[in-house]
Amino acid sequence: MATLRERKTYREKIMRALYQATEGDRLLGVDAAKLRNDLGIPEQDLAAACTYLAGEGWVVVDWARGNTPAMVTLTHQGIQQMETEEEERG
C-alpha cells in the first residue's frame, strides 16, 4: 500500500488528468484503465484514490467487478476545486 505522500500525489495526479482530459466538462468521463496506465498508479492505489475523491464529492466512479474503477468523472465540485487551484497557481 502507498505511503501518505504517495496517496496524496496519486489523488492530485488523478484530478489533474481528469480536468485536462475533460476540459472541465462534467459530462465526460475517463476510462480508469487509461488513467492507471497513463499515470503509472497501481490498481489498488487507484481504487483507494477514487474512493477518497468520491467521498470528497469531487468525482463519480463507475465500478467494475472486484471494486475496480471502470470510469471516473469529475463532479461540479471537482471542477470548482481544480479551477480554484488553477487560479491560485496563477
Wavefront OBJ file of the C-alpha trace (Angstrom):
o trace
v 0.000 0.000 0.000
v 1.133 3.516 -0.774
v 2.534 5.944 1.775
v 0.574 9.056 2.749
v 2.692 11.204 0.424
v 2.155 8.764 -2.466
v -1.602 8.661 -1.838
v -1.826 12.461 -1.915
v 0.277 12.561 -5.080
v -1.917 9.934 -6.757
v -5.071 11.891 -5.905
v -3.589 15.125 -7.264
v -2.434 13.395 -10.462
v -5.871 11.854 -10.993
v -7.674 15.163 -10.513
v -5.285 16.989 -12.866
v -5.559 14.253 -15.507
v -9.358 14.234 -15.315
v -9.566 18.013 -15.547
v -7.198 18.142 -18.521
v -8.817 15.213 -20.335
v -12.365 16.531 -19.940
v -11.517 20.232 -20.229
v -13.779 20.844 -17.256
v -16.816 19.127 -18.791
v -18.589 17.096 -16.138
v -20.451 15.101 -18.763
v -17.234 13.442 -19.934
v -15.698 10.521 -18.079
v -12.261 8.992 -18.361
v -11.540 5.280 -18.621
v -9.930 4.214 -15.344
v -7.580 1.749 -17.050
v -6.254 4.614 -19.191
v -5.752 6.736 -16.067
v -3.938 3.891 -14.346
v -1.653 3.253 -17.317
v -1.004 6.909 -18.180
v -0.247 7.873 -14.576
v 1.512 4.660 -13.537
v -0.704 4.133 -10.492
v -1.120 0.583 -9.153
v -4.700 -0.716 -9.445
v -5.242 -0.983 -5.681
v -3.986 2.573 -5.157
v -6.158 3.886 -7.993
v -9.205 2.314 -6.343
v -8.277 3.840 -2.980
v -7.712 7.276 -4.535
v -11.024 7.125 -6.412
v -12.844 6.124 -3.220
v -11.313 9.101 -1.403
v -12.070 11.563 -4.212
v -15.657 10.293 -4.460
v -16.002 10.717 -0.699
v -14.933 14.352 -1.082
v -17.627 14.754 -3.741
v -15.089 15.608 -6.450
v -15.619 12.563 -8.709
v -18.198 9.941 -9.561
v -16.842 6.442 -10.100
v -18.435 3.638 -12.099
v -17.130 0.441 -10.533
v -16.365 -2.854 -12.264
v -16.096 -6.245 -10.589
v -13.710 -6.578 -7.698
v -14.049 -2.945 -6.630
v -12.065 -1.823 -9.649
v -12.822 1.629 -11.074
v -14.091 1.435 -14.653
v -14.907 5.089 -15.430
v -14.161 8.262 -13.467
v -15.979 11.558 -13.973
v -15.413 14.951 -12.358
v -18.365 16.448 -10.485
v -19.271 20.123 -10.405
v -17.440 20.373 -7.058
v -14.399 18.668 -8.552
v -14.287 21.127 -11.412
v -14.599 24.038 -8.981
v -11.753 22.583 -6.894
v -9.483 22.341 -9.936
v -10.393 25.849 -11.123
v -9.615 27.241 -7.652
v -6.231 25.505 -7.638
v -5.525 26.764 -11.151
v -6.346 30.352 -10.123
v -4.119 30.071 -7.034
v -1.189 28.895 -9.162
v -1.707 31.935 -11.372
l 1 2 3 4 5 6 7 8 9 10 11 12 13 14 15 16 17 18 19 20 21 22 23 24 25 26 27 28 29 30 31 32 33 34 35 36 37 38 39 40 41 42 43 44 45 46 47 48 49 50 51 52 53 54 55 56 57 58 59 60 61 62 63 64 65 66 67 68 69 70 71 72 73 74 75 76 77 78 79 80 81 82 83 84 85 86 87 88 89 90
